[in-house]
Amino acid sequence: MLARIIRHEWQMLKADAVLWVIVAIVGSAIAYGVWNGTRWVHFQEGAIEAARSEERVRFDRLTAQLEKVAAGERVSPFADPRSPSNLGSRLAAKVAVLPPAPLGALTVGQSDLLPSYVRVSTESREAVLASTEVESPLRLLTGRFDLAFVVVYLVPLLVLALAYSMVSGEKEQGTLSMVLAQPVSLGTLVAAKVVVRAAALLVIIVGLGLGTLLMTGVSLADAATRERLLWWVASVAAYMGLWFAIALVGVSLGRGSAATATLLAGLWLLLVVIVPSALTLGVQQLYPVPSRVALVQATRVASDEANAQGARLLAAYYEDHPELATGDAEQAMTDFNVVRLAVNDDIEKRVRPVVAQFDEQLSSQQALVERFRVLSPALVVHEALSDLSGSGQQRHRHFVSQVSGFHDEWRRFFTQKVVAKTPVADLSSLPTFTYSEEPSSALRARMMATLATLLVPAVLLGGLAFIRLRRYAIAG
């Protein structure tokens, strides 16, 4: 019986002009969203290639200068390409790159706010890695128009448009009592209507989205990419299922079509717009992040004081790093490059409390957003789609942790050579950076948590709705 009702509902839905209007609207939105996302990925790739090209040109020039110096050409100590201090701080600074993920065109996420590459040198960590404030959840949802925007904003509206009058519409037309005069229950009828509408909408979203994505040249040959795409489909389906469950609760109240539509529109406004805005205001009030002006000012003051006490700092530096001390301490005391290392080390120590407070408040903000994001399914699914597309905070944090480790390696390499006054004759000996993706198991764990967050309330609300439908007033 359910299969027969499903076939009948599909025939009725195909004959309804609303479905084809939805296909046209959604198709246009998906095509534009994927195109806009692809354009942003190409912009990122262009910026990364420009940075790498500048690095290649710079290293070619350094190689030529090293050959001239090796041939006997004299240069200023401040421009000496063999100087580890000159190389480590500016001449040979390395570009560490976070490449766009294969599905980056699906969701821009925070990739337009977080840097996709940084220039690593012997400068302080704060100069290399600028801390990033937690971004407004509302702004995450209202950023660049992409496929995630279509899913987060338009899918709920489409679900509500297809579902709000599933029962009340037939009741108002007088056909509901005739349909239920057959050997079929109201629950079975509603289940068939939901299955047909959900399947049609999911096919439209996934089919058009995947088709447009493949037209942009994205390859699905890699198993990891295919797995991410499957998680993406599952997340969209779970999000859609939750909104169908919400719509069913509204339908089960037994009100007219107009009243049900108004109620469901209010719920969309609450869960997609108001809750993210309120969450933004809440985290900013409870855990205000120190101003960046304070960090800049603290860095300037620390720099001035450290430069004024260079000799004393050098002695303290050797006390903290005895393995770097040489027998010729008097000569080292006057060495400009060694003093600069000590000054940079002292600047980091002075600025560290401000940075620690910044990071602590930032972590508290992010933890609060993480805890209460379940109040808005829009936030949950947007974070998941960004994560799967490689444009969210998780992948960027993984990148930052690797850059931080590379920065430590870079500084150790040049610090030892600066203190020992060992020139660098071969650029191929410099440390290199290669980004490695996080394990797939970590992504799977996050996606399973996302699906649980969406599906558990969907099942509970759907069950409540079908219980209420048993008491639905067929007449009147």
SVG drawing of the C-alpha trace seen along z (x, -y; Angstrom):
<svg xmlns="http://www.w3.org/2000/svg" viewBox="-17 -52 105 54">
<polyline fill="none" stroke="black" stroke-width="0.4" points="0.0,0.0 2.8,-2.4 4.5,-1.8 1.2,-2.5 0.7,-5.7 4.3,-6.8 3.8,-6.2 0.5,-8.2 2.1,-11.0 5.0,-11.2 2.6,-11.5 0.7,-14.2 3.9,-16.0 5.2,-15.9 2.0,-17.5 2.4,-20.3 4.0,-23.4 5.5,-24.2 8.0,-21.4 9.4,-22.7 9.6,-26.2 11.6,-24.8 13.9,-23.0 14.5,-26.2 15.2,-28.3 17.4,-25.7 19.2,-24.8 20.1,-28.5 21.1,-28.9 23.3,-25.8 25.0,-26.6 25.8,-30.1 26.9,-28.9 29.3,-26.3 30.6,-28.8 31.2,-31.4 33.0,-28.8 35.1,-27.7 36.0,-31.3 37.2,-31.7 39.2,-28.5 40.9,-29.8 41.7,-33.1 43.3,-31.2 45.3,-29.1 46.4,-32.2 47.5,-33.9 49.4,-30.8 51.1,-30.4 52.1,-34.1 53.6,-33.6 55.5,-30.5 56.6,-32.2 58.0,-35.1 59.9,-32.6 61.4,-30.8 62.5,-34.1 64.0,-35.2 65.9,-31.8 67.2,-32.0 68.5,-35.5 70.1,-34.2 71.7,-31.3 73.2,-33.7 74.5,-35.9 76.0,-33.0 77.9,-32.0 79.2,-35.5 80.3,-35.7 82.0,-32.2 83.8,-33.6 85.3,-36.4 82.8,-39.3 82.6,-41.4 79.3,-42.3 78.0,-44.3 77.5,-42.2 73.9,-43.3 73.4,-42.0 75.6,-38.9 73.6,-35.9 75.6,-33.5 74.6,-35.2 72.3,-32.9 70.8,-36.0 70.0,-37.6 68.7,-34.3 66.5,-33.3 64.8,-36.6 64.1,-37.9 66.2,-36.7 65.2,-33.0 61.9,-33.2 59.8,-30.1 56.2,-30.1 54.1,-27.6 50.9,-26.8 47.5,-25.4 46.3,-24.2 42.6,-24.3 40.9,-21.0 39.3,-19.0 35.8,-20.0 36.7,-23.6 34.3,-24.9 31.3,-23.6 31.8,-25.8 33.9,-28.9 33.5,-28.8 36.2,-30.8 38.8,-30.4 38.2,-34.1 39.1,-35.1 41.9,-32.7 45.2,-32.9 46.0,-30.1 49.7,-30.7 52.2,-32.3 55.8,-33.5 57.9,-31.7 61.0,-33.4 63.1,-33.7 60.8,-36.5 58.6,-36.0 55.8,-33.5 53.2,-36.3 54.7,-38.0 54.4,-34.8 51.1,-33.5 48.6,-36.2 45.8,-35.0 42.4,-35.0 39.2,-36.0 36.2,-33.6 34.1,-34.6 30.4,-35.6 28.2,-32.5 25.8,-34.8 28.5,-36.0 29.5,-32.4 26.0,-31.9 25.8,-35.2 29.3,-35.2 30.0,-34.4 27.2,-32.8 28.1,-29.2 26.5,-25.8 26.5,-25.7 24.5,-28.9 21.9,-27.2 21.8,-24.2 21.7,-26.3 19.2,-28.9 17.2,-27.6 16.7,-23.9 14.7,-24.6 12.5,-27.0 12.0,-24.5 11.2,-21.7 8.6,-23.9 7.1,-25.0 6.6,-21.4 5.4,-20.1 3.3,-22.8 0.0,-21.9 0.5,-18.1 -2.5,-17.4 -4.3,-20.7 -4.4,-21.4 -6.2,-18.1 -8.5,-18.8 -9.4,-22.2 -10.1,-20.8 -12.3,-18.1 -10.2,-15.2 -8.6,-14.0 -11.7,-12.2 -12.1,-10.4 -8.5,-9.3 -8.7,-8.0 -11.9,-6.1 -9.6,-3.7 -7.7,-1.1 -4.9,-3.5 -4.0,-5.4 -3.2,-9.1 0.3,-8.2 0.9,-6.0 -0.3,-8.8 1.9,-11.4 4.9,-9.1 4.4,-8.6 4.2,-12.3 7.3,-12.9 9.3,-10.2 8.4,-11.5 9.1,-15.1 12.4,-14.4 13.6,-12.1 12.8,-14.6 14.5,-17.4 17.6,-15.4 18.0,-14.3 17.7,-17.8 20.2,-19.2 22.7,-16.4 22.3,-15.8 22.6,-19.4 25.3,-20.1 27.4,-17.1 26.8,-17.7 27.9,-21.3 30.9,-20.4 32.1,-17.9 31.6,-20.4 34.1,-22.7 36.8,-20.0 36.9,-18.5 38.2,-14.9 36.6,-12.2 39.4,-9.7 40.8,-10.0 39.1,-7.7 39.4,-10.4 37.6,-12.9 34.8,-10.4 34.5,-9.7 34.1,-13.4 31.5,-13.7 29.5,-10.9 29.7,-12.6 28.5,-15.8 25.5,-14.0 24.7,-12.4 24.9,-15.8 22.6,-17.5 20.1,-14.5 20.2,-14.7 19.7,-18.4 16.8,-18.0 15.3,-15.3 15.4,-17.5 13.4,-20.2 10.9,-17.7 10.4,-16.6 9.9,-20.2 7.4,-20.6 5.6,-17.5 5.2,-18.8 3.7,-22.0 1.3,-19.9 0.3,-17.7 -1.1,-20.7 -4.1,-20.5 -4.2,-24.2 -5.0,-25.6 -2.4,-26.0 -1.9,-29.7 -1.4,-29.3 1.0,-26.4 3.0,-28.3 3.3,-31.3 4.4,-29.1 7.0,-27.2 8.4,-30.5 8.8,-31.8 10.7,-28.7 13.0,-29.1 13.7,-32.7 14.4,-31.6 16.7,-28.7 18.6,-30.1 18.8,-33.8 18.0,-34.8 19.8,-32.0 23.1,-32.5 22.9,-36.3 22.1,-35.8 25.0,-33.3 27.4,-35.8 26.4,-38.5 26.6,-36.1 30.1,-34.9 31.3,-38.4 29.9,-39.6 30.9,-36.6 34.4,-36.2 35.6,-39.5 38.8,-39.1 41.5,-41.7 41.9,-44.3 44.6,-43.7 45.7,-47.2 46.8,-46.1 48.8,-43.3 50.5,-45.7 51.2,-48.2 52.6,-45.5 54.9,-44.3 56.1,-47.9 56.8,-48.6 58.6,-45.2 60.7,-45.8 61.8,-49.3 62.7,-48.0 64.5,-44.9 66.5,-46.9 67.6,-49.3 68.9,-46.3 70.6,-44.3 73.8,-43.4 72.0,-42.3 69.5,-40.3 72.3,-38.5 73.8,-37.3 70.3,-36.1 69.8,-34.4 72.9,-32.4 71.8,-31.5 68.5,-30.1 70.3,-28.4 73.7,-27.3 74.0,-24.8 74.5,-27.8 77.2,-29.6 80.7,-29.7 84.0,-30.1 84.5,-33.6 81.8,-35.3 83.3,-38.8 83.2,-38.7 79.7,-37.2 78.6,-40.1 79.2,-42.6 77.8,-40.4 74.7,-42.3 73.1,-39.1 73.3,-37.3 72.0,-40.3 69.0,-40.4 68.2,-36.8 68.3,-37.7 66.1,-40.7 63.5,-38.7 63.5,-36.1 62.8,-38.7 60.1,-40.3 58.3,-36.9 58.5,-36.5 57.1,-40.0 54.2,-39.7 53.4,-36.1 50.9,-37.1 48.9,-39.2 48.9,-36.5 48.0,-33.9 45.0,-36.0 43.9,-36.4 44.1,-32.7 42.4,-31.8 39.4,-34.1 39.3,-32.9 39.2,-29.3 36.4,-30.1 34.4,-31.7 34.9,-28.8 34.0,-26.3 30.8,-28.2 29.8,-28.3 30.6,-24.6 28.4,-23.9 25.4,-25.8 25.5,-25.4 23.1,-22.5 20.4,-25.2 20.7,-26.0 20.8,-23.2 22.0,-25.8 25.2,-26.3 25.7,-22.5 25.4,-21.8 27.4,-24.8 30.3,-23.8 30.1,-20.2 30.0,-21.4 32.9,-23.7 34.8,-20.9 34.2,-18.5 35.2,-21.2 38.4,-21.9 37.5,-25.5 36.6,-25.4 38.5,-26.1 39.5,-22.4 41.7,-22.1 43.1,-25.6 44.0,-24.7 45.7,-21.6 47.7,-23.8 48.6,-26.3 49.9,-23.5 52.2,-22.3 53.4,-25.8 54.1,-26.4 56.3,-23.2 58.0,-24.3 58.7,-27.8 60.4,-26.2 62.5,-24.0 63.4,-27.0 64.5,-29.1 66.6,-26.3 68.3,-25.8 69.4,-29.4 69.9,-30.1 72.6,-27.5 74.3,-28.9 74.1,-32.5 75.6,-31.8 78.3,-29.6 78.9,-32.2 78.5,-29.4 77.7,-30.7 75.2,-29.0 76.5,-28.0 73.8,-25.7 70.1,-26.7 69.0,-23.1 70.0,-22.5 67.3,-24.8 64.3,-23.2 61.2,-22.7 57.5,-22.7 55.0,-20.2 51.4,-20.2 49.9,-16.8 46.2,-16.3 44.8,-15.1 43.9,-11.4 40.5,-10.4 39.5,-9.0 39.3,-12.5 37.0,-13.7 34.8,-10.6 34.4,-11.2 33.3,-14.8 30.9,-13.8 29.3,-11.1 28.8,-13.6 27.2,-16.0 24.8,-13.3 23.8,-12.4 23.2,-16.0 20.8,-16.3 19.2,-12.9 18.4,-12.4 16.1,-15.5 14.7,-14.6 13.7,-11.1 12.2,-12.5 10.3,-15.3 9.1,-12.9 7.9,-10.4 6.0,-13.1 4.4,-14.3 3.1,-10.8 1.8,-10.3 -0.1,-13.6 -1.4,-12.6 -3.3,-9.8 -5.6,-12.4 -5.7,-14.6 -9.3,-15.9 -10.1,-14.7 -13.3,-16.8 -14.1,-20.3"/>
</svg>
